[in-house]
């Protein structure tokens, strides 16, 4: 690993972590585009790497920070969602690896665009 790659990885990790803790986003919204831009990953590689990073339970610490700051988290709901997130992740990954990366990238972009427009125009 050369110095530029190490710096790119550190920047991706810091930005994804900050935005994850600050706004609840990180994996798909931050890491995937940055891995494609800074590391030259294709869509499939970036998505796989994002999932590998998210497998580490670091977000528990961020969620616990919110909980301790007076924003209660329903842990039973979170666990139930997490279990089915794993199931959905498995099914989604099976589908994604069968789709050409050009089409997958366009689907990804459209989803981000719809989310951005919806957020921008919501009250």
Phi, psi and omega in degrees: 000125179271174185298317181297319178294317179300316179296318178300315179297319179296315179298315179300314180297315181294312180298315179297319179294314179298311181291331175294312179290326184279317187233358180081015178239160179177302185298284184290322186282326185251305188294316184298307179299321181292323177294325178290318182286310186274329185251353180073020178291151170273175185303315181296316180298315182295319179294318178297317179295319178300317179295322179297319179294317182290345178295334177285130186283042180290334182291342176301320180297317178295317179297319179296324177299316177298315180301313181292338180274007175099009177252089189299140177248130176279097187295328177295316178297317182299318180294317180297315177298318182298318179299314181282340171297320177296314178299312179297321178298319178296311181295318179296321179292323177299320178289314185299321183289346178269350183262137176303140187296330178295316178292318179299318179298320179292319176299314179301314181296319180296318179297316177297319180296315178299315179298318181295316180296315180299315179295318183297319185265001179280159181282000000 
